[in-house]
Amino acid sequence: MGGERHGTRRKRHLWIAGAASLGLATAGVGVWAASGDERAARSGPLTAQEVRSAADAFLAAWAAGDAGEAAVLTDGGAKADAALRDYRERARLAVREFRAGAPAGARVPFSVKAEFAHEGARAPLSYNSALTVVRRADDGEPVVRWEPQVLHPRLGPGKQLAVRETAGAAVHAVDRDGRALDTRAHPSLGPVVDGLRRAWGKTAGGRPGVELRVVPPPSATQDAAPPADATLVSVAAGAPVQLRTTLDARVQQAAEREVARRADASIVVLKPSTGEILAVANSRTGGPNTALEGRLAPGSTMKMVTGSLLLEKGLAASDKPHPCPKTFSYGGWQFHNVDDFDIPGGTFRRSFAASCNTAFISQAGKVTDDSLSRQARDVFGIGEKWSVGVPAFAGNVPVEHAASKAAALIGQGQVRMNPLTMASVVSTARTGRFKQPYLVAPSLGGRTLATARRTLAPAAHQQLKDLLHTTATAGSAAGSMQGLRGDVGAKTGSAEVIGQKKPNGWFAAWHGDVAAAAVMQRGGRGGESAGPLVGAVLRAVEGGR
């Protein structure tokens, strides 16, 4: 501010006058001497000089950002001090200029030019206010009568100034090689980019949109709509900042193309060796992000986890005899195979490849209630705290009892998964070691990726991988995996849902260092619905996308 304070408080004061009242330049000042070192209590009407001096001292301290000094020059004490500090620290306002008008008795109008500055967002704020000078009760000294409206006329009793974000910092998402991920070309990435913006926009150097508002007291109802004039300053978000992801634009394009040809389809593509997410796609782009956040029963794709449990416990072996009757009862429920098929004298390999339900249900009494839950968590990382980089559900395999325990073994009951978690499961089945899926490198934000508590036992891993290879080449997944050779593995699944005529179809597979899992809600059997989707995407990746 133009001018400075002189001497000790109450001896000499600075009057910051407006040009209209005193004919001074915008930053001009006038100085009046006080009446010396008078300390005695004063009484009687305020003089014009007292009004000017008290107002001058208060405005000068406020302009200097000295909340304590300004508060002393009021009769508000701690309340004034807190409000003046909030003006600078909470509302992020700094006074740049005052223009005082002509006093009307003890009331002094003034205009304020302030600057709002918050995390790189800046905007001017101009408004008019007024103060009233009174005699302090204890000593008669002229001071400013404290009321919140002195700081801003819209501040009533209990109201405060507060800053809030109106829009996240904009991001320009790019794939692993720096190719733009335009949501017009990749509509499934709408919720993904939105999640990136909310989670990482500011961390990546972007500036969110913000506004300064007058907010009601904390005790006021939160449901009440704010008044139309509550916003004092609004600053739009800054220019988008580039954010690199693990996605591959060409794989994403293939996934988008295939889900667009189907109804209620969702798919995730991973790199098993690292956990990097290569593609995320949903045919319903305006709905929930089922690919990453869905909570659906995974059906027989869960047999990858159950199979690993049985193999590790010695309750099954690839080429040893294993029961697969048409039905099997456990916990008061009777479980069936699809079309009530059976495999008399069959092996576990044949049962696994044909996705025989009863081959797994028949073992329910030989495992504890928490065995499946612990296997899913300890080996496959399901239910751990994943740091994917965008909102995602890491699956849930609760401890269940009796018939519900048996149902969980085949991916029914309360087991909940999505294409992301099942792509991770099939990846772990291929490598034997859980690698937490992620879409943004953990170096951003200094994140730590989740780890499993142990690896799959080597012998069980080799058998599980071999069983999935058989399923992909000569079992229920063979039709969908046609044309893919070499290092392949797959598992089909169908999950019954109450109220649906057709089950949700699931399919999880890998080809080399690319794994994918998909669900088609109400699609029917997985090998006939989600299977062709996954197969098409894997073939597109092999063919150079």
C-alpha positions as CSV (number, residue, x, y, z in Angstrom):
1,M,0.0,0.0,0.0
2,G,1.1,3.6,-0.5
3,G,2.3,5.2,2.7
4,E,3.6,3.8,5.9
5,R,2.9,3.7,9.6
6,H,4.8,6.1,11.8
7,G,5.7,6.0,15.5
8,T,3.9,4.0,18.1
9,R,0.3,2.9,17.9
10,R,-2.2,5.7,18.7
11,K,0.4,8.5,18.4
12,R,0.3,9.0,14.7
13,H,-1.9,7.2,12.1
14,L,-1.9,6.9,8.3
15,W,-5.1,7.8,6.4
16,I,-5.5,6.0,3.1
17,A,-7.8,8.3,1.2
18,G,-9.6,7.9,-2.0
19,A,-9.2,10.4,-4.8
20,A,-12.9,11.4,-4.7
21,S,-12.7,12.6,-1.1
22,L,-9.3,14.3,-1.0
23,G,-8.3,14.7,-4.6
24,L,-5.3,12.5,-4.2
25,A,-3.8,10.1,-6.7
26,T,-4.8,6.4,-6.5
27,A,-1.9,5.5,-4.2
28,G,-1.8,8.9,-2.5
29,V,-1.9,9.4,1.2
30,G,-2.5,12.1,3.8
31,V,-1.2,12.1,7.3
32,W,-2.8,13.7,10.4
33,A,-1.0,13.9,13.7
34,A,-2.9,12.6,16.7
35,S,-3.2,14.6,19.9
36,G,0.0,13.5,21.4
37,D,0.6,10.9,24.1
38,E,-2.8,11.1,25.8
39,R,-3.4,7.9,27.7
40,A,-6.5,8.9,29.7
41,A,-9.9,7.5,28.9
42,R,-11.7,9.5,26.4
43,S,-15.4,10.3,26.2
44,G,-17.9,12.2,24.2
45,P,-18.6,12.2,20.5
46,L,-15.8,11.1,18.1
47,T,-14.1,13.8,16.3
48,A,-13.5,13.6,12.5
49,Q,-9.7,13.3,13.2
50,E,-10.3,10.3,15.6
51,V,-12.5,8.6,12.9
52,R,-9.9,9.2,10.3
53,S,-7.0,8.0,12.4
54,A,-8.7,4.9,13.7
55,A,-9.8,3.9,10.2
56,D,-6.4,4.7,8.8
57,A,-4.5,2.5,11.3
58,F,-6.8,-0.5,10.8
59,L,-6.7,-0.4,7.0
60,A,-2.9,0.0,7.0
61,A,-2.4,-3.0,9.3
62,W,-4.9,-5.1,7.2
63,A,-3.1,-4.1,4.0
64,A,0.2,-5.1,5.4
65,G,-1.1,-8.5,6.2
66,D,-0.6,-8.0,10.0
67,A,-3.7,-9.7,11.4
68,G,-2.7,-9.3,15.0
69,E,-2.0,-5.5,14.6
70,A,-5.3,-5.0,12.8
71,A,-7.3,-7.0,15.3
72,V,-5.9,-4.8,18.2
73,L,-7.3,-1.8,16.4
74,T,-10.8,-3.2,16.7
75,D,-13.1,-4.1,19.6
76,G,-13.3,-7.7,18.2
77,G,-10.3,-9.3,20.0
78,A,-9.7,-12.9,19.1
79,K,-12.7,-13.1,16.7
80,A,-11.3,-10.3,14.6
81,D,-7.8,-11.8,14.7
82,A,-9.1,-15.2,13.5
83,A,-11.2,-13.7,10.7
84,L,-8.4,-11.5,9.5
85,R,-6.0,-14.5,9.4
86,D,-8.6,-16.5,7.6
87,Y,-8.9,-13.8,5.0
88,R,-5.3,-14.3,4.1
89,E,-4.6,-17.9,4.9
90,R,-8.0,-19.7,4.3
91,A,-9.4,-17.4,1.6
92,R,-6.0,-16.8,0.0
93,L,-6.6,-13.1,-0.4
94,A,-4.1,-10.3,-0.3
95,V,-5.1,-6.6,-0.3
96,R,-3.4,-4.7,-3.1
97,E,-5.2,-1.3,-2.7
98,F,-7.7,0.5,-0.6
99,R,-9.7,3.6,-1.6
100,A,-11.4,5.3,1.3
101,G,-14.5,7.4,0.8
102,A,-15.6,10.5,2.7
103,P,-16.7,9.6,6.3
104,A,-20.3,9.9,7.2
105,G,-20.0,10.6,10.9
106,A,-18.3,7.5,12.4
107,R,-18.9,5.4,9.3
108,V,-16.1,5.2,6.7
109,P,-16.8,3.6,3.3
110,F,-13.9,2.1,1.4
111,S,-13.2,0.0,-1.7
112,V,-10.9,-2.9,-1.9
113,K,-8.8,-4.3,-4.7
114,A,-7.5,-7.7,-3.7
115,E,-5.8,-10.6,-5.4
116,F,-6.9,-14.3,-5.0
117,A,-4.0,-16.7,-5.3
118,H,-4.3,-20.5,-4.7
119,E,-2.0,-23.2,-6.0
120,G,-1.1,-21.2,-9.2
121,A,-4.6,-19.9,-9.8
122,R,-4.8,-16.1,-9.6
123,A,-7.6,-13.6,-10.1
124,P,-8.5,-10.1,-9.0
125,L,-11.3,-9.3,-6.6
126,S,-12.8,-5.9,-6.2
127,Y,-15.6,-4.9,-3.9
128,N,-16.9,-2.1,-1.6
129,S,-17.3,-2.3,2.2
130,A,-17.5,0.1,5.2
131,L,-16.3,0.3,8.8
132,T,-17.6,2.1,11.8
133,V,-15.4,3.7,14.4
134,V,-16.5,3.5,18.1
135,R,-15.0,4.2,21.5
136,R,-13.5,1.2,23.2
137,A,-15.5,0.4,26.4
138,D,-12.5,0.2,28.7
139,D,-10.5,3.3,27.8
140,G,-12.5,5.2,25.2
141,E,-9.9,4.8,22.6
142,P,-11.3,5.1,19.0
143,V,-11.3,1.7,17.4
144,V,-13.1,-0.1,14.5
145,R,-16.3,-1.8,15.6
146,W,-15.8,-5.5,14.7
147,E,-18.3,-7.2,12.3
148,P,-17.4,-9.8,9.7
149,Q,-18.9,-7.5,7.0
150,V,-15.9,-5.2,7.3
151,L,-13.9,-7.9,5.5
152,H,-16.5,-8.5,2.9
153,P,-20.2,-7.3,2.8
154,R,-21.5,-10.8,2.2
155,L,-20.0,-12.2,5.4
156,G,-22.9,-12.5,7.8
157,P,-22.9,-14.0,11.3
158,G,-21.0,-17.4,11.2
159,K,-20.3,-17.2,7.5
160,Q,-16.8,-17.8,6.2
161,L,-14.8,-17.5,3.1
162,A,-13.6,-20.9,1.7
163,V,-11.8,-22.2,-1.4
164,R,-13.0,-25.3,-3.2
165,E,-12.1,-27.1,-6.4
166,T,-14.6,-26.9,-9.1
167,A,-12.8,-29.1,-11.6
168,G,-9.8,-31.4,-11.4
169,A,-6.6,-30.4,-13.2
170,A,-6.9,-31.4,-16.8
171,V,-4.7,-34.2,-18.1
172,H,-3.6,-35.2,-21.6
173,A,-3.3,-39.0,-21.3
174,V,-0.8,-40.7,-23.5
175,D,0.1,-44.4,-23.9
176,R,3.3,-46.2,-23.0
177,D,4.9,-44.9,-26.2
178,G,3.6,-41.3,-26.0
179,R,0.7,-41.8,-28.3
180,A,-2.4,-39.7,-27.5
181,L,-5.3,-41.5,-25.9
182,D,-8.2,-39.4,-27.2
183,T,-11.5,-40.4,-25.6
184,R,-13.3,-39.8,-28.9
185,A,-11.2,-42.5,-30.5
186,H,-11.2,-44.6,-27.4
187,P,-14.6,-44.0,-25.7
188,S,-14.1,-46.6,-23.0
189,L,-11.3,-44.5,-21.6
190,G,-13.7,-41.7,-20.5
191,P,-13.9,-42.9,-16.9
192,V,-10.2,-43.9,-16.9
193,V,-9.1,-40.4,-18.0
194,D,-11.5,-38.9,-15.5
195,G,-10.0,-41.0,-12.8
196,L,-6.5,-40.0,-13.9
197,R,-7.5,-36.3,-13.7
198,R,-8.9,-36.6,-10.2
199,A,-6.0,-38.7,-8.9
200,W,-3.0,-37.3,-10.6
201,G,-3.8,-34.0,-12.3
202,K,-2.2,-31.8,-9.6
203,T,0.6,-34.3,-8.9
204,A,1.6,-34.2,-12.6
205,G,1.8,-30.4,-12.5
206,G,-1.7,-29.5,-13.5
207,R,-3.9,-26.7,-12.0
208,P,-7.5,-27.5,-11.0
209,G,-10.3,-25.1,-11.4
210,V,-11.1,-23.3,-8.1
211,E,-13.5,-20.8,-6.7
212,L,-13.7,-18.6,-3.6
213,R,-17.1,-18.8,-1.9
214,V,-19.0,-17.5,1.0
215,V,-20.0,-20.6,3.0
216,P,-22.6,-21.0,5.7
217,P,-21.8,-21.9,9.3
218,P,-20.8,-25.5,9.9
219,S,-24.0,-26.1,11.8
220,A,-26.2,-25.1,8.8
221,T,-27.8,-27.9,6.8
222,Q,-25.5,-29.3,4.2
223,D,-28.4,-30.0,1.8
224,A,-29.4,-26.4,1.4
225,A,-28.5,-24.9,-2.0
226,P,-25.9,-22.1,-1.8
227,P,-27.2,-18.7,-2.7
228,A,-26.6,-17.6,-6.3
229,D,-24.2,-14.9,-5.3
230,A,-22.1,-17.1,-3.0
231,T,-19.2,-17.3,-5.5
232,L,-16.8,-14.4,-5.2
233,V,-14.0,-15.6,-7.6
234,S,-13.9,-18.4,-10.1
235,V,-10.8,-19.6,-11.9
236,A,-10.9,-22.2,-14.7
237,A,-8.6,-25.2,-14.7
238,G,-5.2,-24.7,-16.3
239,A,-4.0,-26.2,-19.5
240,P,-3.9,-30.1,-19.6
241,V,-0.6,-31.7,-18.4
242,Q,0.7,-34.8,-20.1
243,L,0.3,-38.0,-18.1
244,R,1.9,-41.2,-19.4
245,T,0.1,-44.5,-18.8
246,T,0.9,-48.2,-19.3
247,L,-1.8,-48.5,-22.0
248,D,-0.9,-49.4,-25.5
249,A,-3.0,-47.4,-28.0
250,R,-3.0,-50.2,-30.6
251,V,-4.1,-52.8,-28.1
252,Q,-6.7,-50.4,-26.8
253,Q,-8.0,-49.9,-30.3
254,A,-8.4,-53.6,-30.8
255,A,-10.2,-54.0,-27.4
256,E,-12.5,-51.0,-28.2
257,R,-13.3,-52.5,-31.6
258,E,-14.3,-55.9,-30.2
259,V,-16.4,-54.7,-27.3
260,A,-18.3,-52.3,-29.6
261,R,-19.5,-55.4,-31.6
262,R,-21.0,-56.9,-28.4
263,A,-23.5,-56.0,-25.7
264,D,-22.5,-55.6,-22.1
265,A,-18.9,-56.7,-22.7
266,S,-15.9,-55.6,-20.7
267,I,-12.2,-56.6,-21.1
268,V,-8.8,-55.9,-19.6
269,V,-5.5,-56.8,-21.2
270,L,-2.4,-57.1,-19.0
271,K,1.3,-57.9,-19.4
272,P,1.8,-60.8,-17.0
273,S,5.5,-60.3,-16.4
274,T,5.0,-56.8,-15.1
275,G,1.4,-56.2,-14.3
276,E,1.2,-53.3,-16.7
277,I,-2.4,-52.7,-18.0
278,L,-2.4,-52.6,-21.8
279,A,-6.1,-52.0,-22.5
280,V,-9.4,-51.4,-20.7
281,A,-12.6,-51.4,-22.6
282,N,-16.4,-51.6,-22.0
283,S,-19.1,-51.7,-24.6
284,R,-21.3,-49.5,-22.4
285,T,-19.2,-46.4,-22.2
286,G,-21.7,-44.3,-20.3
287,G,-22.2,-46.7,-17.4
288,P,-20.0,-48.1,-14.6
289,N,-16.5,-49.1,-15.4
290,T,-17.1,-52.8,-15.1
291,A,-13.7,-53.7,-16.5
292,L,-11.9,-52.2,-13.5
293,E,-14.6,-51.6,-10.8
294,G,-17.2,-54.4,-11.5
295,R,-18.2,-56.7,-8.7
296,L,-19.5,-59.8,-10.3
297,A,-19.4,-63.5,-9.6
298,P,-16.6,-64.9,-11.9
299,G,-18.1,-68.4,-12.4
300,S,-15.7,-71.2,-13.4
301,T,-12.8,-68.9,-14.1
302,M,-12.4,-69.0,-10.3
303,K,-11.4,-72.7,-10.8
304,M,-7.9,-71.4,-11.5
305,V,-7.6,-70.3,-7.9
306,T,-9.5,-73.4,-6.6
307,G,-7.4,-75.7,-8.8
308,S,-4.2,-74.2,-7.4
309,L,-5.5,-74.9,-3.9
310,L,-6.3,-78.5,-4.6
311,L,-3.0,-79.1,-6.3
312,E,-1.0,-77.6,-3.5
313,K,-2.9,-79.6,-0.9
314,G,-2.5,-82.9,-2.8
315,L,-6.3,-83.2,-3.3
316,A,-5.8,-83.3,-7.1
317,A,-3.1,-84.1,-9.6
318,S,-3.2,-83.5,-13.3
319,D,-3.3,-87.1,-14.5
320,K,-4.6,-88.9,-11.5
321,P,-8.2,-90.1,-11.3
322,H,-10.6,-87.5,-10.1
323,P,-14.4,-87.7,-9.7
324,C,-16.7,-85.8,-12.0
325,P,-20.3,-87.1,-11.4
326,K,-23.4,-85.5,-12.9
327,T,-24.3,-84.0,-9.5
328,F,-22.9,-83.7,-6.0
329,S,-24.6,-82.6,-2.8
330,Y,-22.9,-80.6,-0.1
331,G,-24.3,-78.5,2.7
332,G,-27.8,-79.3,1.7
333,W,-27.5,-78.1,-1.9
334,Q,-27.3,-80.3,-5.0
335,F,-24.8,-79.0,-7.5
336,H,-25.0,-79.9,-11.2
337,N,-22.7,-79.8,-14.2
338,V,-23.8,-78.0,-17.4
339,D,-26.3,-80.4,-19.1
340,D,-25.6,-82.8,-16.3
341,F,-22.6,-84.3,-18.0
342,D,-20.2,-86.6,-16.2
343,I,-16.7,-88.1,-16.9
344,P,-16.7,-91.7,-15.6
345,G,-13.1,-92.8,-14.7
346,G,-11.7,-89.4,-15.7
347,T,-8.6,-87.5,-14.5
348,F,-8.4,-84.1,-13.0
349,R,-7.0,-82.8,-16.3
350,R,-10.1,-83.9,-18.2
351,S,-12.4,-82.4,-15.5
352,F,-10.5,-79.1,-15.5
353,A,-10.5,-78.9,-19.3
354,A,-14.2,-79.6,-19.4
355,S,-14.9,-77.3,-16.5
356,C,-16.6,-80.0,-14.4
357,N,-18.3,-78.3,-11.4
358,T,-18.6,-81.5,-9.3
359,A,-14.9,-82.2,-9.6
360,F,-14.4,-79.2,-7.4
361,I,-17.6,-79.3,-5.2
362,S,-16.7,-82.9,-4.2
363,Q,-13.6,-81.6,-2.5
364,A,-15.4,-79.0,-0.3
365,G,-15.4,-81.2,2.7
366,K,-11.6,-81.6,2.5
367,V,-10.7,-77.9,2.8
368,T,-11.3,-75.5,5.7
369,D,-13.8,-72.7,5.4
370,D,-11.1,-70.1,5.0
371,S,-8.8,-72.1,2.6
372,L,-10.1,-70.5,-0.6
373,S,-10.0,-67.0,0.8
374,R,-6.4,-67.4,2.0
375,Q,-5.3,-68.9,-1.3
376,A,-6.8,-66.0,-3.3
377,R,-5.2,-63.4,-1.0
378,D,-1.8,-65.1,-0.3
379,V,-1.0,-66.3,-3.8
380,F,-3.1,-64.2,-6.1
381,G,-3.2,-60.9,-4.2
382,I,-7.0,-60.8,-4.3
383,G,-8.4,-58.3,-1.8
384,E,-5.1,-56.7,-1.0
385,K,-4.8,-52.9,-1.3
386,W,-4.0,-52.4,-4.9
387,S,-2.6,-49.1,-6.2
388,V,-3.6,-49.2,-9.8
389,G,-3.5,-45.4,-10.4
390,V,-7.2,-45.1,-11.1
391,P,-10.3,-46.4,-9.2
392,A,-10.3,-50.2,-9.2
393,F,-11.8,-53.1,-7.2
394,A,-9.2,-55.7,-6.2
395,G,-11.8,-58.5,-5.7
396,N,-13.3,-60.3,-2.7
397,V,-13.3,-63.9,-1.7
398,P,-14.9,-64.0,1.7
399,V,-14.8,-66.9,4.2
400,E,-17.9,-69.0,3.6
401,H,-19.5,-72.0,5.2
402,A,-21.4,-75.2,4.2
403,A,-23.1,-74.9,0.8
404,S,-21.9,-71.3,0.3
405,K,-18.3,-72.6,0.7
406,A,-18.9,-75.1,-2.0
407,A,-20.4,-72.5,-4.3
408,A,-17.4,-70.3,-3.9
409,L,-15.1,-73.0,-5.2
410,I,-16.7,-72.6,-8.6
411,G,-16.9,-68.8,-8.5
412,Q,-20.5,-68.4,-7.2
413,G,-21.8,-67.4,-3.8
414,Q,-20.3,-64.1,-2.5
415,V,-17.1,-64.2,-4.6
416,R,-16.8,-61.0,-6.5
417,M,-14.4,-60.2,-9.3
418,N,-14.0,-58.2,-12.6
419,P,-12.0,-58.5,-15.8
420,L,-9.0,-56.7,-14.1
421,T,-8.8,-59.2,-11.2
422,M,-9.4,-62.2,-13.5
423,A,-6.7,-61.0,-15.9
424,S,-4.4,-60.8,-12.9
425,V,-5.4,-64.3,-11.8
426,V,-4.6,-65.8,-15.2
427,S,-1.4,-63.9,-15.3
428,T,-0.3,-65.3,-12.0
429,A,-1.3,-68.7,-13.2
430,R,1.1,-68.3,-16.1
431,T,4.1,-66.9,-14.1
432,G,3.5,-68.4,-10.7
433,R,4.1,-65.0,-9.1
434,F,1.5,-62.2,-8.5
435,K,2.3,-58.8,-10.1
436,Q,-0.1,-56.2,-9.1
437,P,-1.8,-54.6,-12.1
438,Y,-1.2,-50.9,-12.6
439,L,-2.1,-48.3,-15.2
440,V,0.2,-45.5,-13.9
441,A,3.8,-46.1,-13.0
442,P,4.3,-46.4,-9.2
443,S,7.0,-43.7,-9.4
444,L,4.2,-41.2,-9.8
445,G,3.2,-40.3,-6.3
446,G,5.9,-42.6,-4.8
447,R,3.4,-45.5,-4.5
448,T,4.1,-49.0,-3.4
449,L,2.5,-51.8,-5.3
450,A,0.8,-54.6,-3.5
451,T,2.6,-57.9,-3.2
452,A,1.3,-61.4,-2.5
453,R,2.4,-63.1,0.7
454,R,3.9,-66.1,-1.2
455,T,4.4,-67.6,-4.6
456,L,2.5,-70.6,-5.9
457,A,4.4,-73.8,-5.0
458,P,6.5,-74.7,-8.1
459,A,5.0,-78.2,-8.6
460,A,1.4,-76.9,-8.3
461,H,2.3,-74.0,-10.6
462,Q,3.6,-76.2,-13.3
463,Q,0.5,-78.4,-13.2
464,L,-1.9,-75.4,-13.2
465,K,-0.1,-73.9,-16.2
466,D,-0.2,-77.2,-18.0
467,L,-4.0,-77.7,-17.2
468,L,-4.7,-74.2,-18.6
469,H,-2.7,-75.0,-21.7
470,T,-4.8,-78.2,-22.2
471,T,-8.0,-76.2,-21.7
472,A,-6.9,-73.7,-24.4
473,T,-5.8,-76.3,-26.9
474,A,-8.2,-79.2,-26.4
475,G,-10.8,-78.2,-23.8
476,S,-13.7,-75.8,-23.4
477,A,-11.6,-72.8,-24.5
478,A,-10.1,-74.3,-27.7
479,G,-12.6,-72.8,-30.0
480,S,-12.0,-69.3,-28.9
481,M,-8.2,-69.8,-28.9
482,Q,-8.0,-71.0,-32.5
483,G,-5.1,-69.6,-34.4
484,L,-3.0,-68.9,-31.3
485,R,0.0,-71.2,-30.9
486,G,2.8,-71.8,-28.5
487,D,2.6,-70.4,-25.0
488,V,-1.1,-70.3,-24.4
489,G,-3.5,-71.0,-21.6
490,A,-7.2,-70.3,-21.0
491,K,-10.2,-70.9,-18.7
492,T,-13.9,-70.5,-19.5
493,G,-16.6,-69.5,-17.0
494,S,-20.3,-69.0,-16.7
495,A,-21.9,-67.3,-13.6
496,E,-25.5,-67.8,-12.8
497,V,-27.3,-64.6,-11.7
498,I,-30.7,-64.6,-10.0
499,G,-33.3,-63.1,-12.3
500,Q,-31.2,-63.5,-15.5
501,K,-32.3,-66.0,-18.2
502,K,-28.7,-66.3,-19.4
503,P,-25.6,-66.5,-17.2
504,N,-22.7,-64.0,-17.4
505,G,-20.1,-65.4,-19.6
506,W,-16.4,-65.2,-18.6
507,F,-13.1,-66.0,-20.3
508,A,-9.5,-65.5,-19.2
509,A,-6.5,-66.4,-21.3
510,W,-2.9,-65.6,-22.1
511,H,-0.7,-65.8,-25.2
512,G,2.9,-65.2,-24.5
513,D,3.4,-62.2,-22.4
514,V,-0.1,-60.9,-23.0
515,A,-3.1,-61.9,-20.9
516,A,-6.7,-60.8,-21.1
517,A,-10.0,-61.5,-19.2
518,A,-13.5,-60.5,-20.3
519,V,-17.1,-60.8,-19.1
520,M,-20.2,-60.6,-21.2
521,Q,-23.2,-60.0,-18.9
522,R,-26.2,-62.1,-19.9
523,G,-24.0,-63.5,-22.7
524,G,-24.4,-67.2,-21.9
525,R,-21.6,-69.7,-21.7
526,G,-18.2,-68.1,-21.5
527,G,-16.6,-70.1,-24.3
528,E,-19.3,-68.9,-26.7
529,S,-19.6,-65.2,-25.5
530,A,-16.6,-63.7,-23.8
531,G,-14.2,-66.3,-25.3
532,P,-14.4,-65.0,-28.9
533,L,-13.9,-61.5,-27.6
534,V,-10.7,-62.4,-25.8
535,G,-9.5,-64.6,-28.7
536,A,-10.0,-61.8,-31.2
537,V,-8.0,-59.3,-29.1
538,L,-5.1,-61.7,-28.5
539,R,-5.0,-62.5,-32.2
540,A,-5.0,-58.7,-33.0
541,V,-2.0,-58.2,-30.6
542,E,-0.2,-61.1,-32.3
543,G,-0.9,-59.8,-35.7
544,G,0.7,-56.4,-35.0
545,R,-2.5,-54.8,-33.8
